[in-house]
Amino acid sequence: MNRDLIATLAECAAACNYCAVSCLQEDDVKMMERCIRLDLECAAICKMALDYVSRDSTMAREVLDLCARVCRECGAECEKHSQMEHCRMCAEACRRCEQACQQAS
């Protein structure tokens, strides 16, 4: 079991959830809609990947490939709003997770 990968996936899921909740508190929530959606999708796939990796599933590679893709898209969206600390932190977590997923798959 890859403990570093599991920790990175958990960290990214938490950062994405925090970012989504924080975006909902912004003045212009409509402007943050895509960011919120991607945050929630990224958190969900990170949790799913964590489950597959921790079980040493034969499908883990496919899930990690998808996770890397979603992390890349979420990170790119959050970078557009990097003036907000929660988006900047989420983008960084997504980039780390994307790299970890690519290395593991």
C-alpha positions as CSV (number, residue, x, y, z in Angstrom):
1,M,0.0,0.0,0.0
2,N,1.3,3.4,-1.0
3,R,0.9,5.5,2.2
4,D,2.2,8.7,0.6
5,L,-0.3,8.4,-2.3
6,I,-3.1,7.8,0.1
7,A,-2.1,10.8,2.2
8,T,-1.9,13.0,-1.0
9,L,-5.4,11.8,-2.1
10,A,-6.9,12.5,1.3
11,E,-5.2,15.9,1.4
12,C,-6.6,16.8,-2.0
13,A,-10.1,15.7,-1.2
14,A,-10.0,17.8,2.0
15,A,-8.7,20.9,0.1
16,C,-11.3,20.5,-2.6
17,N,-14.1,20.2,0.0
18,Y,-12.8,23.2,1.9
19,C,-12.5,25.2,-1.4
20,A,-16.1,24.4,-2.4
21,V,-17.5,25.5,1.0
22,S,-15.4,28.6,0.9
23,C,-16.5,29.4,-2.6
24,L,-20.1,29.2,-1.5
25,Q,-19.4,32.1,0.9
26,E,-18.0,34.4,-1.7
27,D,-20.0,37.5,-2.9
28,D,-20.4,36.2,-6.5
29,V,-21.2,32.6,-6.1
30,K,-22.5,32.3,-9.7
31,M,-19.0,33.3,-10.9
32,M,-17.6,30.4,-8.7
33,E,-20.1,27.8,-10.0
34,R,-17.6,25.9,-12.2
35,C,-15.0,25.9,-9.5
36,I,-17.4,24.6,-7.0
37,R,-18.6,21.8,-9.3
38,L,-15.0,20.8,-10.1
39,D,-14.0,20.9,-6.4
40,L,-16.9,18.5,-5.6
41,E,-16.0,16.2,-8.5
42,C,-12.3,16.2,-7.5
43,A,-13.0,15.5,-3.9
44,A,-15.2,12.6,-4.9
45,I,-12.7,11.0,-7.3
46,C,-9.9,11.4,-4.8
47,K,-11.9,9.6,-2.2
48,M,-12.8,6.9,-4.7
49,A,-9.1,6.5,-5.7
50,L,-8.1,6.4,-2.1
51,D,-10.5,3.4,-1.6
52,Y,-9.2,1.6,-4.7
53,V,-5.5,2.1,-3.8
54,S,-6.0,1.1,-0.2
55,R,-7.7,-2.1,-1.3
56,D,-4.9,-2.7,-3.9
57,S,-7.7,-3.1,-6.5
58,T,-6.8,-4.3,-10.0
59,M,-8.8,-1.3,-11.2
60,A,-6.7,1.3,-9.2
61,R,-4.6,2.3,-12.3
62,E,-7.7,3.3,-14.3
63,V,-9.2,5.2,-11.3
64,L,-5.8,7.0,-10.8
65,D,-5.7,8.0,-14.4
66,L,-9.2,9.6,-14.1
67,C,-8.2,11.1,-10.8
68,A,-5.2,12.8,-12.4
69,R,-7.3,14.2,-15.2
70,V,-9.9,15.6,-12.8
71,C,-7.2,17.0,-10.5
72,R,-5.6,18.7,-13.5
73,E,-8.9,20.3,-14.5
74,C,-9.8,21.4,-11.0
75,G,-6.4,22.8,-10.4
76,A,-6.5,24.8,-13.6
77,E,-9.9,26.3,-12.6
78,C,-8.8,27.1,-9.1
79,E,-5.7,28.8,-10.4
80,K,-8.0,31.3,-12.2
81,H,-9.1,32.4,-8.7
82,S,-5.7,32.2,-7.0
83,Q,-6.2,35.6,-5.4
84,M,-8.5,33.7,-3.0
85,E,-6.4,31.7,-0.5
86,H,-8.7,28.7,-0.6
87,C,-8.5,28.4,-4.4
88,R,-4.7,28.9,-4.3
89,M,-4.4,26.1,-1.7
90,C,-6.7,23.8,-3.6
91,A,-4.8,24.4,-6.9
92,E,-1.6,23.4,-5.2
93,A,-3.1,20.3,-3.6
94,C,-4.6,19.3,-7.0
95,R,-1.2,19.7,-8.7
96,R,0.5,17.5,-6.1
97,C,-2.3,14.9,-6.4
98,E,-2.2,14.9,-10.2
99,Q,1.6,14.2,-10.1
100,A,1.2,11.5,-7.5
101,C,-1.6,9.8,-9.5
102,Q,0.5,9.9,-12.7
103,Q,3.5,8.5,-11.0
104,A,1.5,5.6,-9.4
105,S,-0.4,4.6,-12.5
